[in-house]
């Protein structure tokens, strides 16, 4: 019950953060387009174009969070969490499109610069907007990491990119305002395009990695440390550990080697203990599948059960459990890692 309440709390935080991002993004986008209208600056236009992507991405992020929160059903037995990877990939693709639009508008101003009216006051307003975006990005990243929401983390990184973009625009236009060299307007716009192009490609790559269930070294390390910390004497070895994310939900499956004289009830109890430890560690946002294997005579040298009627040899060492050993496909391969 407590875990369900906490999950609802996380969802409430995620939805609130996404709604705030959508509202602030729309407000800032309108102000930036107004600044472009009064200054005719392509650098400010590039910033405004990226803000369009922010708004669209925030709307998509809100939708994906609501979909990802739906429990598994008959059509989606593993839940709906992978929608978050589609969200991140969609946002990355939009960023790439925005970069193309920036190059189209910015390059002509490099070769044919023009004056920028009302620039001084506009720079002050743009600076204030950048500060607002900075606080928004920090909030999104904080909530995203706390609730393990890829969507909010991606949205926060995108908004943070917008902060960097605005900072570059501010610097370039301030120099143009001081020197009168208005060619900087087009140059800054193109530099902004390159910056967000890199950011968009990174998001697309991250989404592709998630959709392909690529291994997550940090996640595997956390699980390996957890299993080692909760190790019990009957747990002779663990192998074929696999884990992948589906939104904020973690799927884990592994093989657990137990004494071959254990009854079905005893084997089930040991599996339950390990499953409970993993689920509690991820605060209820985990599904665990444990396949129990019977021990063999070759396991005796590393088995912790001193009083065992099946023992065929003295205990000579102990297995060191790490990611390298736990993810191996063959249980007996790890015997070489004895201390």
C-alpha positions in Angstrom: 0.0 0.0 0.0 2.8 2.4 0.9 4.6 1.8 -2.4 1.4 2.5 -4.3 0.9 5.8 -2.5 4.5 6.7 -3.3 4.1 5.8 -7.0 1.0 8.0 -7.1 3.1 10.8 -5.5 5.7 10.3 -8.2 3.1 10.5 -10.9 1.6 13.7 -9.4 5.1 15.2 -9.4 5.7 14.2 -13.0 2.4 15.5 -14.3 2.8 18.8 -12.4 6.3 19.3 -13.7 5.2 18.6 -17.3 2.3 21.0 -17.1 4.5 23.7 -15.7 7.0 23.1 -18.5 4.3 23.4 -21.1 2.9 26.6 -19.6 6.2 28.4 -19.2 7.5 27.2 -22.5 4.4 28.6 -24.3 4.8 31.9 -22.5 8.5 32.3 -23.3 8.0 31.3 -26.9 5.4 34.1 -27.4 7.8 36.7 -25.8 10.7 35.5 -28.0 8.7 35.9 -31.2 7.7 39.3 -30.1 11.4 40.2 -29.6 12.2 38.9 -33.1 9.4 41.1 -34.5 10.8 44.3 -33.0 14.5 43.5 -33.6 14.5 41.4 -36.8 17.3 39.3 -35.3 17.8 35.9 -36.8 19.7 34.8 -33.7 16.6 35.6 -31.6 14.5 33.9 -34.2 16.6 30.8 -33.8 16.0 30.9 -30.1 12.3 31.3 -30.7 12.2 28.4 -33.1 13.7 26.2 -30.5 11.1 27.3 -28.1 8.4 25.9 -30.5 10.1 22.6 -30.1 10.1 23.0 -26.3 6.3 23.6 -26.3 5.6 20.6 -28.6 8.0 18.4 -26.7 6.5 19.4 -23.3 3.0 18.5 -24.6 4.2 15.2 -25.9 6.1 14.6 -22.6 2.9 15.2 -20.6 1.0 12.7 -22.8 3.7 10.1 -22.6 3.8 10.4 -18.8 0.1 9.8 -18.5 0.3 6.8 -20.9 3.4 5.3 -19.2 1.5 5.5 -15.8 -1.2 3.1 -17.0 -0.8 -0.4 -15.5 -0.1 -3.4 -17.6 -3.1 -4.8 -19.5 -4.0 -7.6 -21.8 -2.6 -5.8 -24.8 0.5 -4.5 -23.0 1.5 -7.1 -20.4 4.8 -5.3 -19.7 3.2 -1.9 -19.2 3.3 1.2 -21.3 6.7 2.7 -20.1 8.5 2.5 -23.4 6.4 5.4 -24.7 8.9 7.5 -22.9 11.6 6.4 -25.3 9.4 7.4 -28.2 8.9 10.7 -26.5 12.7 11.3 -26.2 13.2 10.2 -29.8 10.4 12.4 -31.1 11.8 15.4 -29.2 15.3 14.7 -30.6 13.9 14.6 -34.1 12.1 17.9 -33.6 15.3 19.5 -32.4 17.1 18.4 -35.6 14.3 19.9 -37.7 14.6 23.1 -35.7 18.3 23.2 -36.5 17.6 23.0 -40.2 15.2 25.9 -40.0 17.8 27.9 -38.1 20.4 27.3 -40.8 18.0 28.4 -43.5 17.3 31.7 -41.8 20.7 32.4 -40.3 23.1 31.8 -43.2 21.7 34.6 -45.4 22.3 37.1 -42.6 25.9 36.1 -42.4 26.5 37.3 -46.0 23.9 40.0 -46.0 23.8 41.5 -42.4 21.3 44.2 -41.5 20.7 46.6 -38.6 19.0 45.4 -35.4 16.6 48.0 -34.0 15.5 48.1 -30.3 18.3 45.6 -29.4 19.3 47.0 -26.0 15.9 46.5 -24.3 15.3 43.2 -26.0 18.6 41.8 -24.6 17.5 42.6 -21.0 14.2 40.8 -21.6 16.0 37.8 -23.2 18.3 37.6 -20.1 15.3 37.4 -17.8 13.7 34.7 -20.0 17.0 32.7 -19.8 16.9 32.8 -16.0 13.3 31.6 -15.9 14.3 28.7 -18.3 17.3 27.9 -16.1 15.1 27.4 -13.0 12.6 25.4 -15.1 15.4 23.1 -16.4 16.7 22.5 -12.9 13.3 21.6 -11.6 12.6 19.2 -14.5 15.9 17.4 -14.0 15.4 17.2 -10.3 11.9 15.7 -10.5 12.9 13.5 -13.4 15.8 11.9 -11.5 13.8 11.6 -8.3 11.0 9.8 -10.1 13.3 8.1 -12.7 11.3 9.6 -15.6 13.3 9.6 -18.8 10.7 11.9 -20.4 11.2 14.6 -17.8 15.0 14.2 -17.8 14.9 14.6 -21.6 12.6 17.6 -21.4 14.9 19.2 -18.7 18.0 18.7 -20.8 16.2 20.2 -23.8 15.2 23.3 -21.7 18.8 23.5 -20.4 20.0 23.5 -24.1 17.6 26.4 -24.6 19.3 28.2 -21.7 22.7 27.7 -23.4 21.2 28.8 -26.7 19.9 32.0 -25.2 23.2 32.6 -23.5 25.0 32.3 -26.8 22.5 34.6 -28.4 22.8 37.1 -25.7 26.6 37.2 -25.9 26.7 37.5 -29.6 24.0 40.2 -29.9 25.6 42.1 -27.0 28.9 42.2 -28.9 27.0 43.1 -32.1 25.3 45.9 -30.2 28.6 47.2 -28.9 30.6 46.9 -32.1 28.0 47.5 -34.8 29.2 44.3 -36.5 25.8 42.9 -37.3 27.1 39.9 -39.2 27.4 38.3 -35.7 23.6 37.9 -35.8 23.8 35.3 -38.5 26.9 33.7 -37.2 25.4 33.3 -33.7 22.2 31.8 -35.3 24.2 29.2 -37.1 26.2 28.3 -34.0 23.0 27.9 -32.2 21.9 25.5 -34.9 25.0 23.4 -34.6 24.6 23.2 -30.8 21.0 22.0 -30.8 21.7 19.6 -33.7 24.2 17.8 -31.4 21.6 17.8 -28.6 18.9 16.4 -30.8 21.2 13.6 -32.1 22.0 12.7 -28.5 18.4 12.4 -27.6 17.6 10.2 -30.7 20.6 7.9 -29.8 19.4 7.6 -26.2 15.9 6.7 -27.3 17.2 4.1 -29.8 19.3 2.6 -27.1 16.3 2.2 -24.8 14.0 0.8 -27.5 16.6 -1.8 -28.4 16.9 -2.8 -24.7 20.7 -2.1 -24.7 22.4 -2.9 -21.4 22.5 -0.2 -18.8 25.9 -0.6 -16.9 24.8 1.7 -14.1 21.6 -0.2 -13.5 23.3 -3.6 -13.7 26.0 -2.4 -11.2 23.3 -1.3 -8.8 21.5 -4.7 -9.0 24.8 -6.6 -8.7 25.7 -4.7 -5.5 22.2 -5.2 -4.1 22.4 -9.0 -4.7 25.8 -9.2 -3.1 24.7 -7.2 -0.1 21.7 -9.5 0.5 23.6 -12.7 -0.2 22.4 -15.8 1.8 24.2 -19.1 2.4 21.8 -21.1 0.2 22.5 -18.8 -2.7 25.3 -20.7 -4.3 25.5 -18.6 -7.4 23.6 -16.1 -9.6 24.0 -15.9 -13.4 22.3 -14.7 -16.6 21.3 -11.4 -14.8 19.4 -9.2 -17.2 17.7 -5.9 -16.6 16.0 -3.2 -18.7 13.9 -0.2 -18.2 10.4 0.5 -19.4 9.9 4.1 -18.4 10.5 4.3 -14.7 9.7 0.6 -14.3 12.6 -1.9 -14.0 12.4 -5.5 -15.4 14.9 -8.0 -13.9 15.4 -11.6 -14.6 18.1 -14.0 -13.4 19.1 -17.5 -12.6 19.6 -18.5 -8.9 21.5 -21.7 -8.1 20.2 -23.4 -4.9 21.0 -26.8 -3.2 19.5 -29.6 -5.3 18.0 -31.2 -2.2 15.8 -28.1 -1.5 12.0 -28.7 -1.7 9.9 -26.6 -4.0 8.7 -24.6 -1.0 12.2 -23.9 0.1 13.4 -22.8 -3.3 10.3 -20.6 -3.7 11.1 -19.0 -0.3 14.6 -18.1 -1.3 13.4 -16.7 -4.6 10.8 -14.6 -2.8 13.5 -13.2 -0.5 15.7 -12.1 -3.4 12.7 -10.7 -5.3 11.4 -8.7 -2.3 14.9 -7.2 -1.8 15.0 -6.0 -5.5 11.5 -4.7 -5.5 11.9 -2.8 -2.3 15.2 -1.3 -3.5 13.4 0.2 -6.6 10.5 1.3 -4.4 7.9 -1.0 -6.0 8.8 0.0 -9.5 10.3 -3.4 -10.5 9.2 -6.7 -11.8 11.5 -9.7 -11.0 11.6 -13.1 -12.7 13.8 -15.7 -10.9 14.6 -19.1 -12.4 16.0 -21.5 -9.8 18.7 -24.0 -10.9 19.9 -27.1 -8.8 23.5 -27.2 -7.8 26.0 -29.6 -9.2 29.0 -31.4 -7.6 31.3 -28.7 -9.2 29.7 -26.1 -7.0 30.8 -27.7 -3.7 34.2 -25.8 -3.5 32.3 -22.5 -3.4 29.1 -23.5 -1.5 28.6 -21.8 1.9 26.6 -24.6 3.4 29.1 -26.3 5.6 26.6 -28.9 6.9 25.4 -30.4 3.7 24.7 -34.1 3.0 25.4 -33.6 -0.7 28.9 -32.2 -0.3 31.5 -33.9 -2.5 34.5 -31.9 -1.5 35.8 -29.3 0.9 35.0 -25.6 0.5 38.1 -24.0 -1.0 37.0 -20.5 -1.8 34.2 -18.1 -2.4 32.8 -16.5 -5.5 33.1 -12.8 -5.9 29.9 -11.5 -7.3 30.2 -8.7 -9.7 28.4 -7.5 -12.9 31.0 -9.5 -15.0 30.1 -12.8 -13.2 26.4 -12.3 -12.7 25.6 -11.5 -16.4 27.5 -14.6 -17.7 25.4 -17.0 -19.7 26.9 -20.1 -18.1 26.9 -20.5 -14.3 30.1 -22.6 -14.1 32.1 -20.0 -16.0 32.3 -17.9 -12.8 34.1 -20.6 -10.9 37.4 -19.1 -12.1 36.7 -16.0 -10.1 37.1 -17.6 -6.7 39.2 -15.7 -4.2 
